[in-house]
Amino acid sequence: MIPAAIIGLGRIASLLEDDPLREKPCTHAGAISANPACTLVGGYDIDEERRSLFAERWGVPVYASAKEMIHKRQDLKILVVATHPDSHYEYCKLAADSGIPVIICEKPLADNLSQARKIAALSRKSVIITNHERRYSADYIKAKEILAGGELGSILSIRAVLYMGRKKRLLDVLWHDGTHLADAIMFLTEKILKHKNHWGANLNASSGTAWLEGNAGKIPVLMEVGAKRDHLVFEMEFSCEKGRLRIGNGIFEVWKSEESPYAENFRSLKQLEQGFKGKTGFFANMLVDAVSCAQNQGRKPVSSAIEGLKVIEYLNSLGRWH
């Protein structure tokens, strides 16, 4: 059994596991507990109430400091850092310096480019996994296979949409879930996403809509980020030579070109697939990757700190468009 512990005992670490609508496991504690090769041995948070809730929910010791937990559990093989991004480097460095072989760091990797580069540099000491969970999700893995397989032809353009509620500042939306959106585009295309231009609302605004123009390699990308919506939208559309693929929260569609039933000598798109069937395993597969890294020295994780750094580099490049 591989001992694992968690620093930061909030929503993504534990609390979301009680959401009845989410696919399980959907938290770090849930994934560790569900993996037969792992055992959850402790947790730390600065908040006493969260420590108490975690200890009661998972039946494990909690600690008053991260250093104390690591000192008392010198057998730790996996440490999850699920704190606010401004403290990610502090805890990742503590774990790497303590010889913990595998660190799972929540997204975004850091809250600025300098700290993200420092975390990536720690990969010389420990394996660092950035929790960009869509790299582990079965629907995104299938989408990547379809796009790479050539059935739809080359990707010609990408449109992405991100709404995260009524009052959030657009830049905060980008740093929160835009991290997943940017990483998913890079994962699905195997290209680095670059920013070119911005128009519409100021990214410091909490209203309106902004459009971000960029490229994934030579593929043009248009990303729409909006506020004042009472709903969440996270989706991407890949327009291809012979069809299109749409994927996002609750969305999985594959369309392919065929002779049009509406007009002679034209072609139209016909939907071949709608909805993804079965569990995606997004958190479970991430933990499987972490366990494999702990068991196999030299293994490269599916979602490394380098991938996390690429997203921060993209977000940092938006700065001049504030």
Summary of the structure (lengths in Angstrom):
residues: 322
radius of gyration: 20.6
end to end distance: 48.2
largest distance: 74.4
contacts: 1102
relative contact order: 0.16
helix: 37%
strand: 29%
